[in-house]
Amino acid sequence: MHAYWLMGYLGEQRRTERQQYILDGKHGDVDGGGVKDAVYLTGTMEEGSAFAEDISLVVEFSESGNRSDVSLPVDVGYNASLFLGDFNKDGTLDIKVNTETGGSGGYQNTYIYTIKDEVPQLIFSSDDYNDQINYRAKYLDQFKLRVSDLQTDRDFILDLFHKRPEYMEMDIYDEEGNLLQSKEAYVSYIDRGVFPVLRGPEAVYDLLISRRIVGLTNADTLGYVNTLLTWNPSLKNFDLILTEVSITGYLADE
């Protein structure tokens, strides 16, 4: 059997094994027409797999009967899901799409679309957010960690005294809390998620974005950076309301 023919045959066979599925679906008025539209995610998957490829956002408009298909910027992932809510404060539901990358990082891909003239327009992308919002984290003496928000030029100091036995055993600190090695941590890409948050009586959602502060290994979670964003109608983007840093909690021994 010729090698090129075999490769073509196997590729064709693999394509036939993949099927298109509806990964999630919702109904809501996303175009302001006063009637509920059908919104769903489609993707191709192999039988028995939880991983989807070629993920697309599909909107079927009830009033006109038209349909819009949009391929996601990152169109592969796990657990694709939809949420409908008003994020841009125009009184009409927007579409939040989320997928997971899987693997040890466990990153989230989140996209928010608003509908204009039956065309989905991207108003939030986790890809852009990850590229634009940067932090620096550095270990200090006395089992401390400084997390610097490079966007707002603010510093947060975390107390890592609960890590004392582990870090002393690794020769990162001595018994007096002096740093023996110059070490840096980092703030991950969005991994905990982008969560819709209602803050007032109006049915308008803000975005709570949560990211891990990672220490010496990916399993060494030192805390979390949480940012709250709200839509600015005049600038047509999301503005930062607040940033908070928290540490992981432990139950005290009784």
Long-range contacts (C-beta under 8 A, 24 or more apart in sequence): 17-46, 17-47, 18-44, 18-45, 18-46, 18-53, 19-44, 19-45, 19-47, 20-44, 20-54, 21-45, 21-52, 23-52, 23-55, 23-80, 23-81, 24-80, 24-81, 24-82, 25-82, 26-82, 26-83, 26-84, 28-84, 28-93, 29-92, 29-93, 30-59, 30-84, 30-92, 30-93, 30-94, 30-95, 30-115, 31-59, 31-61, 31-63, 31-92, 31-115, 31-118, 32-90, 32-91, 32-92, 32-115, 33-61, 33-62, 33-63, 33-64, 34-63, 35-62, 35-63, 36-62, 37-61, 37-62, 37-63, 38-62, 39-82, 39-84, 39-95, 40-82, 41-80, 41-81, 41-82, 41-97, 43-75, 43-80, 50-78, 50-79, 51-76, 51-77, 51-78, 51-102, 52-76, 52-77, 52-78, 52-80, 52-99, 55-80, 55-99, 57-95, 57-97, 57-113, 57-120, 59-95, 59-115, 59-118, 59-120, 61-118, 64-118, 66-118, 68-118, 68-119, 68-120, 70-113, 70-120, 72-97, 72-99, 72-109, 72-111, 73-109, 73-111, 73-122, 73-125, 73-127, 74-99, 74-109, 74-127, 77-101, 77-102, 77-109, 78-102, 83-196, 85-196, 85-203, 85-205, 86-203, 86-204, 86-205, 87-112, 87-114, 87-123, 87-124, 87-196, 87-204, 87-205, 87-206, 87-207, 87-231, 88-114, 88-123, 88-231, 88-233, 88-236, 89-204, 89-231, 89-233, 90-114, 90-233, 94-123, 95-120, 96-194, 96-196, 98-193, 98-194, 104-218, 105-188, 105-189, 105-191, 105-218, 106-191, 107-188, 107-189, 107-190, 107-191, 108-190, 108-191, 108-192, 108-193, 108-194, 110-190, 110-193, 110-194, 123-231, 123-236, 123-237, 123-238, 124-194, 124-207, 124-238, 126-189, 126-190, 126-194, 129-190, 129-209, 130-189, 130-190, 133-227, 135-186, 135-187, 135-225, 136-184, 136-186, 137-184, 137-185, 137-186, 137-187, 137-213, 137-222, 138-183, 138-184, 138-185, 139-172, 139-179, 139-182, 139-183, 139-184, 139-185, 140-179, 141-177, 141-178, 141-179, 142-177, 143-167, 143-173, 143-177, 145-185, 145-213, 145-215, 145-222, 147-185, 147-187, 147-213, 147-223, 147-225, 147-245, 149-225, 149-243, 151-240, 152-240, 152-243, 154-243, 156-245, 158-213, 158-222, 158-223, 158-245, 158-247, 159-247, 160-222, 160-247, 162-250, 163-215, 163-222, 170-216, 172-216, 183-216, 185-213, 185-214, 185-215, 185-216, 185-222, 186-213, 186-214, 187-211, 187-212, 187-213, 187-214, 187-225, 188-212, 188-213, 188-214, 192-224, 197-228, 199-230, 204-231, 206-230, 206-231, 206-241, 207-238, 213-245, 221-248, 222-247, 222-248, 223-247, 223-248, 224-248
